[in-house]
């Protein structure tokens, strides 16, 4: 198995497609910026695999954040600035990785794709 990154998105917010895309992009970039150069290089050499998964609500998102941190995975919790469709301070999604697929799957493997 190679490397991948996952982004968990809160489905209870019912974000418009454009807003959702931007929040996912924020999570991907923030998590990648926290990662080591070696991991980023390996991940990118394999195509930069990303998977977007469903999280029911904030409680579930925070649960997976804690599980990912317990496994020593890089995480990036995204909080919206409130300039458009949702209030400032709303937590929208969580980026995990990039890291080895088996490490990430151990935490998020049971979640459904968005």
Buried (B, 14 or more C-beta within 10 A) or exposed (E): EEBBBBBBBBBEBEBEEEBBEBBBBBBBEBBBEEBEEEBBEBBEEEEBBBBBBEBEEBEBBBBBBEBBEEEEBBBBBBEBEEEEEBEEEBBBBBBBBBBBBEBBBEBBEEBEEB
